[in-house]
Amino acid sequence: EPDSVRLRADLALAGVRADLSRGGGAAYGPLRLAVRGELVHAPASGRTLVRDLLLALEAIEIHVHGTVDAPGDTAAPRLDLALSTGSFEPARVLSLLGPAVPVGLRVAGTARLDATVRGPAAAPEIAGALVLARVDVTPPGRDRPLLTGLAGEAAFDRTSLAVRGLTGELAGIPFTLAATLRDFDRP
């Protein structure tokens, strides 16, 4: 649209700290944070296009594409976004959780996350998949991994989780796991 507002951002911050300890959380940092991408907003329609947006927090980069529709005061904002991480190391993401992760827990391997967020902004439908590749898990107090070679996919939405063909070894014994959890948002 001719009256569109275009915003390009390329912001990198180092030494960012977040203290969530008041709410029972942890203090994080210093962290590296980056935001890069383009937003195009059309005031007449209330539509904002998200193009090649990259949100990077220390250990993971999330690529976001799609639209945010906020057509005036009468209609609720709607989302239609796709998120993708590309390959990342779960160990580096766990390191961001600080004291929430057991001391001595070690994780090796890679993962990838793809998801969509669609619908009313107040309660969007969320769906996606986490794919694991060659993940090893060493619990605290152990010298060697207990779980090795984990590979497979976990598909999720707001109320369910389905593990499809997760394979690996538990204490050297091969296994395959398929499971579905439903309605876990209910009290």
Order of alpha helices (4+ residues) and beta strands (2+ residues): beta-beta-beta-beta-beta-alpha-beta-beta-beta-beta-beta
